[in-house]
Amino acid sequence: MATRTDAPTRREQILKEAARLFAERGFHGVGVDEIGAAVGISGPGLYRHFTGKDAMLAELLVGISEQLLRGARRRLAEVDGGSAEDVLDSLVEGHIDFALDDRPLITLHDRELDRLRDTDRKLVRQLQRQYVELWVEVVREVYPVLTEPTARSAVHSVFGLLNSTPHLGRPGSLPGRGVTAELLHRMARGAFAAAGTE
């Protein structure tokens, strides 16, 4: 997805366009022909890559949850030996990258998660819980005054703040990616600091 530096595969191109179209018009408002046209293949040609729209949706939502968790674990390993503050800053930066670069997936998650099969929805929730708990542990190292439930609430609140990017306006209307990322970082750390002063 957004973190790749090499050329996307056809499958990744299909997923990216499906995410954009689903976010713009809703899952049921988009047909396979439209997704195919967006990547230059026929609608039926999509079935060489996916069994249908449901499979695309599942791969998008499970995939981004896996990517966030994997990325957070990698960041923890990279900052190994650093301060808890450094680790928290790195986690915040990683989530901001997601929030700015994968905005359609945030919209898609908010609107379409309930459309997943039970097994896929449970997997998404399980991955998200692991991601949250990883953050909770780090936040409590930085702010030891926080109880576990309060730290968890603070983490969810910061996710809400960072995941508000689809509502910030069209990508071209933002003050620039760097400026927006810095603003979100300051606001996230400010929110944690406010919670940590209880």
Buried (B, 14 or more C-beta within 10 A) or exposed (E): BEEEEEEEEBBBBBBBBBBBBBBEEBBEEBEBEBBBBBBEBEEEBBEEBBEEBBBBBBBBBBBBBBBBBEBBEEBBEEBEEEEBEBBBBBBBBBBBBBBBEBBBBBBBBEEBBEBBEEEBBEBBEEBBEBBBBBBBBBBBBBBEEBEEEBBBBBBEBBBEBBBEBBEBEEEEEBEEEEEBBEBBBEBBBEBBEEBBEE
